[in-house]
Amino acid sequence: MEIKKLHGLVLDANEYVVRKDNECLLIDCGARLDDVIMATGGKKVVGILLTHGHYDHSLNCLEQAKHFDCKIYANENIKDTLMDPEASYSEDGTIIDDFSRFEFIEGDKKVKVGRFIIDCYYCPGHSNCCECYMIDDLLFAGDVLFENGVGRTDLKSSSREKMYNSLCKLEKIKFDKVYSGHGNASDYDFQMKNISVFKRFLSR
Ligand SMILES: [Zn+2]
């Protein structure tokens, strides 16, 4: 599996192009379409996974889904976030209210997209629509886990308590690497320490 990280247009959110043989998956949609097309190298894009609905991660999802003629997979609660600029933190008030290409995920689920088998873990806390995706042994965590921290819990639809529970859930999963919604990737041992520090912080 090959992973390319693209820079998003807002808050430098990461968009990932994950390639397996001749198929690609996109994770989040904050980057320019031209950059995504270049990164796919002409391979077929079989689907888009959104980690949550914040604008920096979702802004170009309809454009990219239309261009690649694919579906968008996301937690079922994302609708409320995408339709509310105060919840998505959209800079210019833009909302997304066309869900014709969406396939909603309820909680924890295994999903097959092209040749990718994806374990989806519902991890609310940063927002109520955060879904983490495990592909092979790589965890795409959006804004739940960062290299040095966890996502903010002071935003609309955030919850410290739910973040704590989500960290407990992720702690039980054996993964090799975490690819976050911002910043660098990190490995399992590093994240186990990170999670235990922030669990203590959140339980205060
Ligand atoms: Zn976010």
Residues whose N, C-alpha, C, O or C-beta is under 5 A from the ligand:
A	BS01	ZN	H54 D143
